[in-house]
Amino acid sequence: MASLPTLPRLERHQRLILLSAAISVWAGIAGGWPGPRLGVWERQLEQQLILLRGPRRPPGRVVVVPVDDASLQQAAWFKQGGKNAVVPPWARNLDTLPWPRQAYGRLSHNLLEAGAAAVALNVVFEGQSGKGAADDTALNALLHQQRGHVALAAEMLEPEDSRGAGGLTLVLPETFLAAIGGDGATGLTNSLPPLPGQAMAHPEAYSGRVLAAQGVKAPPSLSTTLLKQAGLRSQQPDARMALNMYGPEGSFTRLPAWEVLDPQRWRNHPLKPALRGALVVVGPLEGGRQDTVFGPMSGLELLATATANSLQGDGLLNWPEPPLARALLSGATVLLAASAALALRRRSLRWRLAVVGAALALQLAAAVMAFQGPHRWIPLLAPASGLMLLGLLYGGDAYLVEGQERKRLRRTFERYVAPSVVAEILSDPKAAQSMLRGRVLEVTVLFSDLQGFTQLTRRRSARGESELHVRQLNMYLGAMVEVITAHGGTVDKFIGDCVMAVFGSPVGRGLKQEAEAAVRCAIAMGEKLRALNATWLQQQQDGGESLEQLGSGVGLASGEVMAGQIGSPQRSDFTVIGDTVNLASRLEGLTRRLETSICLDGATADLISHCADLKLHSFGFQDVKGLEPTEVFSVQPAIQDNRSGQQPA
């Protein structure tokens, strides 16, 4: 029966093209029409870029004059003297909020007198002053003197706050409109609260976009009015912009209100020169804090940020704004499609991942440059995730193809070679081909054989204890394999109770290191056998099965061997052959005559001569069957003088 044909490469290539195109289209759509969850992730990514950029220097022309705790405490300090306390005129009734309205008038007067271009009072003066009519009269007189340079706050009350009026209610400082030149000198303090997945909008978005869309006529934002009073215009379309923060609370030049009001402090204040041509925002800090990427921020700091963004034109804007243009022109579909087409020109996974990585770096660089320079936010999440999906697609495809190839190779070679050789073939199939054909390696060969095991086999066979005999042999061989593997050796074969291991094939760590590992392995094998004998003896004493004590001999030889696939077409194995193998086998046989557990040749002894914790003993030159006489050594761990407090190595 004929085997089913495999899918042609062209079909797999076509599937990759279709999947790449689908990912590109998805990224384009996601970049243009982000859903709520994608919008949140996109905004979080933008915030991470802001944090990576860190705080930036705000324009020195925008100054914040806060009514802060220091101002309240300074006014309260004068009252600590009790009834006889002398409170200077500027500090009267300033220890608690709300302040008298005339205090704000004095603040703006001093600031304008120092050279400020315009002042915005971020306080809504609704109705009559709680401090009495004289308070309103005093502020009115001061504002009349500052006409054309002061912006007053107004507020739009939503239906739920409009005291049952059933619609929007505009709260204006009507008492002072005539003094400041009409409602053209007022500005709304309202702002749009940021929704999940959206940046904090410029305050002008509320008046210029939301209210305008509802046909509601209202003053512009307070920051816009402040620029107008200074004879300036915004350098950006504020209604479409998002706030581009300069840093955490307190980033702008700050001048506490009490320092402006205190004549002695104000007379020679070091910050006075900074007020020339400045735009100053004045108001309390308490209440109305918003969470930003740099932490909670007061309404006064946000007002300064909006003013600075408009002044410099550095607010954030999503670009392009139309959804379709954002999807097609922002780099989502175009860059992804180009990357997919370029990546599929070659079948190499390295090439495809390099193309995807370069496109991802290009997308990130473009987003960072647009963010840092013209302060535009181009889609990054959708195209970046699309590129990563492309990389996963190509990597997954290559993994599946490689997995199929590895399975084919494993099925082909496992019939001929040992599992350790299969692992090397799968890691580098081209190099493995030459290895299978044969190559010369420098290795250390280990032979380990049990002493008297043949006679033990006869006795147990006569007693009908074959099962017990095999079980004990398997326990011994299993323990020896564990020791050999732990020392980096490869078990080449079992010859009855004899174990042949090779150190340095198929992969070597260096002849010295392999020889040292082989010698230490031989010592550890002896220690392991003694531990097994102790266990078997204890079992016998406890009434368990009778497992006789075993002894072993180990022969070690280092040198060149021929490594390759040897055998018949029906049965073959990867092994090593040569004089070094024969010498190791003969040295194992000498252990009985020389009454030692380990014998090694001179080459191995030279390779481990640098090991101070290994003690070598020479038996001189010994006749070796089939080979020339060779100098034979034994080895054991060196035992240091215990009187020095040192332990055996």
GIPE-V309366 format. One record per run of one state. SS is the DSSP state (hx for helix, st for strand, lp for the rest). FROM is the first residue (numbers start at 1). TO is the last residue. Records with the same first field share a line. If there is no record, write none. Layout:
SS: FROM-TO ; FROM-TO
//
This chain:
lp: 1-8 ; 33-35 ; 54-61 ; 68-68 ; 85-88 ; 92-100 ; 114-117 ; 122-132 ; 146-149 ; 158-158 ; 162-168 ; 172-173 ; 181-182 ; 189-200 ; 202-203 ; 214-220 ; 230-237 ; 241-241 ; 243-252 ; 255-256 ; 262-262 ; 268-271 ; 276-278 ; 285-289 ; 293-294 ; 298-298 ; 313-315 ; 319-322 ; 330-331 ; 344-348 ; 373-375 ; 378-380 ; 414-418 ; 428-428 ; 438-438 ; 452-452 ; 463-465 ; 487-489 ; 496-497 ; 504-510 ; 542-550 ; 568-571 ; 578-578 ; 594-597 ; 608-613 ; 625-626 ; 638-641 ; 645-649
hx: 9-32 ; 36-53 ; 69-84 ; 89-91 ; 101-113 ; 133-145 ; 159-161 ; 174-180 ; 183-185 ; 204-213 ; 222-229 ; 238-240 ; 257-261 ; 263-267 ; 272-275 ; 299-312 ; 323-329 ; 332-343 ; 349-372 ; 381-413 ; 419-427 ; 429-437 ; 453-462 ; 466-486 ; 511-541 ; 579-593 ; 602-607 ; 642-644
st: 62-67 ; 118-121 ; 150-157 ; 169-171 ; 186-188 ; 201-201 ; 221-221 ; 242-242 ; 253-254 ; 279-284 ; 290-292 ; 295-297 ; 316-318 ; 376-377 ; 439-451 ; 490-495 ; 498-503 ; 551-567 ; 572-577 ; 598-601 ; 614-624 ; 627-637
//
